Amino acid sequence: MLISSIKTLVVNKASYTFLEIYIKLFALKMWQQEALGMDKQKLLESMREQLEQNRLILIEATQATYEAATHEESKPENEYDTRGLEASYLAGAQSKRVGEIEEALLICNQIKLKNFTEHDSIAPTAVVELDSDKKRSFVFLMPQGGGMSLKQNGKSIQVITGHSPLGEALIGLKVGASAVVDTGRHEKEYEIIRIW
């Protein structure tokens, strides 16, 4: 689409300056983004907000669990009473999850979003429209944060990573190709419709 737009601009008026072509292409790209309703910067900001909210909730839960684990009522009444031990394991797991969320936040704050065309291969920061059994879905391929669900302009966008079965199948493919994912019972095919 972008290459054909450049050819059209050059053929229609050979005297366009580089700056004029750049401005027209930028305007075209912005129009396409608005027409399709996909703004990756807003998606990334939504992802950051959701991660930060989850981090704060989990920090509170971790603190409450730690307090429960160390409270004198959690001391074992006999050798089979493991309430305190179980609470300390839970606090440790919650603390680990806080660290994972903080790592995802760090990546979100440092990542450079790439604008993809229909000629590019799928890579991290791509938003991909998929069709599987005549059902459309959108995924946002990120290094961290898989499993999150984001909303934009009435569309639900699932965050996936390259370590997920679908993410692994999509990486390197282009628009028009199909990704096949083995679900255990059968293989599911996803046709790549569009990439941003």
N, C-alpha and C positions, 0 to 999 in steps of 0.2 A: 504494500500500500504506500509506504513512504517513498520507495524508489520510483514507483509510477508517478507519484506526486511531483517528485523532482524533475522527472522527464517531461511531464506536462508543463511545469513552470518554465523549463529551459526551451522547449519547443515553441510554446505560445509567445514567449517574449525573450528573445536571445539577449536583450540588453539589460536584464535584471542584474543587479550587483549581488555579490555574495551575501551582504547584509540583508538585502531585500528577500533573497531566497531563504535565508536563515529565519527571518522574522515570519515569513509566510508559513514555513514548515513548523515553527514553534506554535503559531496560531492554530494550524491544522492539528497538531498533536494535542493541544489543549482542548480543542473542539472534540476530538475523538474521545479523550478521557472523560469529558463532561457528558457526551452523548452515550457513552457506555456506562457512565456512573461509577467509575473505578478510580479512586485516588489513593495510591499506595502510601503516601505520606500520612493521610488521615487514618489508614488502616494501621500503620505502624504506631501512631499516637494512641489509637484505641487499644492496641495490644499492650503498650507501655502502661496505660491507665489500669487495665485489667490485671496485669502482673503486679503492679504496685498495690492495688487493692487486695489481691490475694496474699501478697507478702505481709501486709499489715495484719490481716485476719489471722494468718498462720503464726505470726510472732506472738500475738495475744494467746492463741491456743497453746503454743509451745510453753509459754510462761505459766499458764494455768496448769498444764500437765506436769511441768517440772515442780510446781508448788504442791500438786497432789502427790507426786512421787516422794517428796521430801517431808511431807506433813507427818506429824507424829501418829496420826490415825492410820497411816499407810505402813507403819511398822508391822512386821509379820506377827500374828498372834500364835502361830505354830509353824512347824517346818513346811507345811503345805500351802501356807498363805503367801501368794505371790503378787498381791495387788501392787505393792510398791515397785517390785521388779518390772512388772508389766507396764506400769506408768512411766518408769524411766526409759524402757525400750521405746515407748510411744513418743516421749519427749525427744529422744535421739533421732528417731525417724522424721519427726516434724522439723527439727532443726536442720537436718540434711535437706529436706524439701525447701526450706527457706533459702539455703545456699544455692540450690538449683534455680530458684526463681530470681535470686540476685544475679546469677550468671546470665540468665536470659535477659534481664533488664540491662545489664552491661552490654550485651550484644546488640540489643535494640538501640541503645544510645550511641553505639559506635558504627553500626552497619551503614553502608552506602547503598541506597536503593538504585537498582539498575532499571532503566526503561527498556523493555523488550519489544521487538517487532515480530511479525509473523515468520520472519526468516531466522530468528535466533533460536538457539537450543535452550531448553529449560534448565535453569540454574537457580541457586538461592536468590531470594527476593522476587521471584516471578509470581504473579497472580495468574492462575490458569483456569479457564472455563473448560469443563469436561462434560461429556455426554456418555451416560451409561444406561442402556435400556430405555432410551428416550427421556431420561431424567437429567436435567442440567444441574451441575454443581460447580462451586468455585473453591479453589484451594490457594493458600498463600504459603509458598515454600520458604521456610526460614531455618536457620541453623539450630534454634532452640524454640521452645514454646509450643511444641506439637500438642494437639488435642484441644487447643483453645478455639472457641467459636466467636467470630467477629461479625458485626452487622454493618452494612453500608448501603444506603439507598434502597432499603427493603430486601437486600440480598444477604444471605448467610454465607460467610466465607470461613472455611475450616483451615486452621493453621496446621501444616504438616511439616515434618523435617525429612531430610534425605535419608534418615535411618528407618523411617516407617516403610512398610511394604509399598504403598502408593508413591511416596516420595522417591524411593529407590527406583521404581519402575519409570517414573516421569523424567528423572534427570537425564539430560542429553537429547531428549526427543524434541520434535518440532511440531508446529501446527499441522494437522492432517494425519499425524501418526496416531497409533493406539498403544496404550500402556496396558499390559496384562498383569493382573495381581492374583496370586493363588490364595484363596480364602480358606483353604483346608478341605472344604467340601467340593468346590469347583473353582474354575478360573473366572474372574470378572474382568471385562474389557472396558477401558475408558478411552473414548476418542477425544483427542485434544482439539478443541474448537477455536480457542483464542488464547493469546498470551499477552500480558502487560508487563 
